[in-house]
């Protein structure tokens, strides 16, 4: 760390958007990331845990991701295209799961979370995706339908004898919303194969125009800055799939002394 508390190697990248496509320069770990300009600055608030799930499928040689548009009434990122996701609920740590997290993914989560929080984050990603899109990343639950009722948002999932399949998740990034926003989240971005999900896509009160979008076309949609950066990371992972049998570092998008940085975690 430097004297100002900013990690060594942090440099200003100006208008760099972090994409892999020429002529834009890829954002490197330790460099300053772009951040959206906002008209109003809000009082400081502590970031809340949140999770996002990026479902990816291949149509021939073309990668596609599931995205939807956030409703105009949202205080946070209205009318922007994002991946399904949202904040962690207290019950997410207690919901039964069909399969546990991959050990490497769990270790990555626990770099900045307890074991209980890590599990809750993964469950939240699956739950939010089901709530917002109708797609279920699940497998049969040993013992069948749980006796406890875990809430309306699990109807059509747990009551069908299915439960979150956490072994299908790969953790690819973490991002902390900068200060001065109307909402702040400590968000984990998970990725999974579309073929591991079941169900029919449906719209919800949280998200409309949910559809599969080609990766290159997705970058032309009205996006939050962080979503554009994550699309760049997805493109890299699709081209160079990581070894699931070994550990790796992931990007961390955060703010240190008013500098918006991309680091590695």
Phi, psi and omega per residue, in radians:
X1 nan 2.490 3.103
X2 -1.393 3.077 -3.123
X3 -1.087 -0.519 -3.129
X4 -1.480 0.003 -3.133
X5 1.536 0.055 3.115
X6 -1.610 2.314 -3.094
X7 -0.987 2.544 3.094
X8 -0.999 2.463 3.093
X9 1.605 -0.084 3.121
X10 -1.227 2.175 -3.130
X11 -2.318 2.716 3.130
X12 -1.410 2.292 -3.134
X13 -1.896 0.138 3.072
X14 1.059 -2.131 -3.070
X15 -1.558 0.159 3.133
X16 -0.960 2.223 -3.114
X17 -1.711 -0.051 3.039
X18 1.443 0.147 3.136
X19 -1.482 2.850 -3.125
X20 -1.581 -0.100 -3.038
X21 -1.471 2.290 3.006
X22 -1.062 2.606 0.070
X23 -1.594 0.197 -3.126
X24 -1.262 2.493 -3.098
X25 -1.543 2.223 3.127
X26 -1.029 2.472 3.099
X27 -1.328 2.254 -3.090
X28 -1.820 2.607 3.055
X29 -0.965 2.333 -3.112
X30 1.673 -0.056 -3.121
X31 -1.784 2.858 3.131
X32 -1.378 2.381 -3.127
X33 -1.729 2.756 3.060
X34 -1.238 2.746 3.126
X35 -2.558 2.493 -3.112
X36 -1.161 2.503 3.036
X37 -1.488 2.381 3.122
X38 -2.131 2.614 -3.070
X39 -1.412 -0.550 -3.091
X40 -2.097 2.392 3.098
X41 -1.779 2.256 -3.095
X42 -1.753 2.746 3.108
X43 -1.025 2.717 -3.134
X44 -1.068 2.409 3.017
X45 -2.465 2.615 -3.117
X46 -1.306 2.337 3.122
X47 -1.100 2.455 3.099
X48 -1.744 2.557 3.106
X49 -1.098 2.372 3.105
X50 -2.576 2.826 -3.111
X51 -2.503 2.522 -3.141
X52 -2.237 2.501 3.100
X53 -2.103 2.162 3.112
X54 -1.817 1.933 3.061
X55 -1.593 2.264 -3.067
X56 -2.141 2.348 3.037
X57 -2.336 2.757 3.115
X58 -1.897 2.216 2.999
X59 -1.890 1.614 -2.958
X60 1.238 -2.113 3.095
X61 -1.762 0.156 -3.046
X62 -1.836 2.094 3.095
X63 -1.349 2.457 3.074
X64 -2.228 2.589 3.129
X65 -2.198 2.630 3.100
X66 -1.484 2.159 -3.135
X67 -2.422 2.791 3.057
X68 -2.588 2.940 -3.095
X69 -1.794 2.207 3.117
X70 -1.216 2.478 -3.086
X71 -1.058 2.641 -3.106
X72 -1.131 -0.431 -3.098
X73 -1.350 -0.176 -3.120
X74 -1.158 2.404 3.062
X75 -1.302 -0.466 -3.063
X76 -1.928 2.012 3.081
X77 0.971 0.918 3.092
X78 -1.204 2.638 3.077
X79 0.996 0.492 3.092
X80 -2.022 2.563 3.094
X81 -1.506 2.268 -3.084
X82 -2.479 3.048 3.003
X83 -1.533 2.725 3.074
X84 -1.012 2.461 3.134
X85 2.947 3.016 3.132
X86 3.044 -3.009 -3.063
X87 -1.309 2.741 3.113
X88 -1.354 2.356 3.050
X89 -1.676 2.663 3.140
X90 -0.967 -0.657 -3.104
X91 -1.254 -0.237 -3.105
X92 -1.061 -0.471 3.130
X93 -1.342 -0.242 -3.058
X94 -1.956 -0.143 -3.130
X95 -1.150 2.311 3.110
X96 -1.151 2.543 -3.141
X97 -2.112 2.626 3.125
X98 -1.358 -0.671 -3.138
X99 -2.452 2.611 -3.109
X100 -1.458 2.888 3.065
X101 -1.075 2.565 2.954
X102 -1.003 2.394 -3.090
X103 -0.960 -0.661 3.140
X104 -1.220 -0.682 3.101
X105 -1.148 -0.746 3.112
X106 -1.066 -0.725 3.117
X107 -1.110 -0.692 3.115
X108 -1.101 -0.764 3.112
X109 -1.088 -0.681 -3.048
X110 -1.364 0.033 2.975
X111 -1.189 -0.400 -3.122
X112 -2.459 0.455 -3.132
X113 -2.803 2.696 3.025
X114 -1.297 2.970 3.121
X115 -1.051 -0.721 3.138
X116 -1.147 -0.755 3.117
X117 -1.148 -0.655 3.132
X118 -1.050 -0.798 3.130
X119 -1.127 -0.752 -3.133
X120 -1.094 -0.684 3.118
X121 -1.083 -0.761 -3.140
X122 -1.144 -0.763 3.117
X123 -1.106 -0.700 3.133
X124 -1.056 -0.687 3.127
X125 -1.075 -0.741 3.137
X126 -1.198 -0.787 -3.120
X127 -1.079 -0.851 -3.104
X128 -1.087 -0.656 3.112
X129 -1.129 -0.720 3.096
X130 -1.147 -0.783 3.141
X131 -1.079 -0.757 -2.988
X132 -1.541 -0.460 -3.046
X133 -2.160 -0.294 -3.082
X134 1.509 -0.103 -3.133
X135 -1.537 2.432 -3.002
X136 -2.066 2.023 3.039
X137 -1.643 1.486 -3.035
X138 -2.541 2.916 3.059
X139 -2.429 2.824 -3.135
X140 -0.994 2.363 3.141
X141 -1.491 2.233 3.100
X142 -1.058 2.211 -3.101
X143 1.655 -0.090 3.081
X144 1.398 -2.713 -3.053
X145 -1.081 2.228 3.116
X146 -1.162 2.588 -3.136
X147 -1.255 -0.571 -3.120
X148 -1.368 2.503 3.056
X149 -1.569 2.090 -3.096
X150 -1.729 0.228 3.029
X151 1.944 2.833 -3.072
X152 -1.053 -0.578 -3.068
X153 -1.232 -0.166 3.064
X154 -1.753 0.050 3.090
X155 -1.130 2.310 -3.072
X156 1.570 -0.011 -3.138
X157 -2.156 -1.370 -3.124
X158 -1.122 -0.637 -3.111
X159 -1.292 -0.078 3.030
X160 -1.719 0.148 -3.136
X161 1.391 0.235 3.109
X162 -1.853 2.738 3.116
X163 -2.587 2.823 -3.101
X164 -0.943 2.306 3.083
X165 -1.717 1.492 -3.026
X166 -1.242 -0.347 3.138
X167 -1.219 -0.221 3.120
X168 -1.452 -0.158 -3.036
X169 -1.563 2.458 2.972
X170 -2.138 2.269 3.108
X171 -1.504 2.121 -3.045
X172 -1.995 -0.268 -3.127
X173 -2.950 2.827 2.981
X174 -2.335 2.507 -3.137
X175 -2.490 2.358 3.098
X176 -1.937 2.117 3.137
X177 -1.008 2.322 3.126
X178 -1.073 2.719 3.049
X179 -1.067 2.794 3.081
X180 1.503 0.134 3.113
X181 -1.714 2.770 -3.140
X182 -1.187 -0.400 3.039
X183 -2.415 2.566 3.081
X184 -2.279 2.364 -3.111
X185 -2.314 2.550 2.941
X186 -1.787 1.560 -2.911
X187 -1.752 2.391 3.023
X188 -1.851 2.366 -3.136
X189 -1.862 2.000 3.098
X190 -1.784 2.690 3.074
X191 -2.261 2.511 3.110
X192 -2.586 2.793 3.113
X193 -1.352 2.412 3.130
X194 -1.060 -0.578 -3.105
X195 -1.188 -0.237 3.076
X196 -1.503 -0.102 3.134
X197 -1.824 2.609 3.118
X198 -2.204 2.884 3.108
X199 1.926 3.089 3.133
X200 -1.910 2.381 3.126
X201 -1.147 2.314 3.071
X202 -2.429 2.662 3.076
X203 -1.420 2.872 -3.139
X204 -2.458 3.060 3.099
X205 -1.176 -0.385 -3.117
X206 -1.458 -0.546 -2.969
X207 -2.593 2.369 3.090
X208 -2.098 3.062 -3.138
X209 0.859 0.788 3.132
X210 -1.346 2.208 -3.073
X211 -2.837 2.916 3.047
X212 -1.461 2.276 -3.087
X213 -2.199 2.300 3.053
X214 -1.046 2.510 -3.031
X215 -0.993 -0.767 -3.135
X216 -1.171 -0.666 3.141
X217 -1.227 -0.548 -3.119
X218 -1.042 -0.571 -3.105
X219 -1.216 -0.262 3.140
X220 -1.598 -0.111 3.122
X221 -1.366 2.808 3.024
X222 -1.208 1.915 -2.993
X223 -2.120 2.605 2.837
X224 -1.137 2.661 -3.138
X225 -0.966 -0.766 -3.070
X226 -1.133 -0.596 3.118
X227 -1.126 -0.703 3.076
X228 -1.092 -0.688 3.115
X229 -1.153 -0.695 3.124
X230 -1.178 -0.632 3.068
X231 -1.027 -0.681 3.075
X232 -1.088 -0.697 3.118
X233 -1.179 -0.674 3.100
X234 -1.090 -0.774 3.118
X235 -1.011 -0.705 3.122
X236 -1.153 -0.734 -3.106
X237 -1.214 -0.574 3.092
X238 -1.182 -0.705 3.136
X239 -1.258 -0.644 -3.095
X240 -2.236 1.349 -3.094
X241 -0.996 2.301 -3.130
X242 -1.272 2.747 3.072
X243 -1.336 1.971 -3.114
X244 -1.268 -0.131 -3.122
X245 -1.748 0.241 3.085
X246 -2.517 2.760 -3.110
X247 -1.443 2.712 3.096
X248 -2.631 2.873 3.055
X249 -1.568 2.749 3.123
X250 -2.220 2.756 3.101
X251 -1.179 2.495 3.014
X252 -2.171 2.051 3.110
X253 -1.755 2.044 -3.033
X254 -2.616 -3.125 -3.131
X255 -2.183 2.227 3.097
X256 -2.271 2.081 -3.137
X257 0.868 0.849 3.108
X258 1.157 0.169 3.029
X259 -1.740 2.254 -3.127
X260 -1.631 1.934 -2.932
X261 -2.055 2.666 2.906
X262 -1.929 2.058 3.131
X263 -2.046 -2.992 3.020
X264 -2.115 2.545 -3.124
X265 -2.283 nan nan
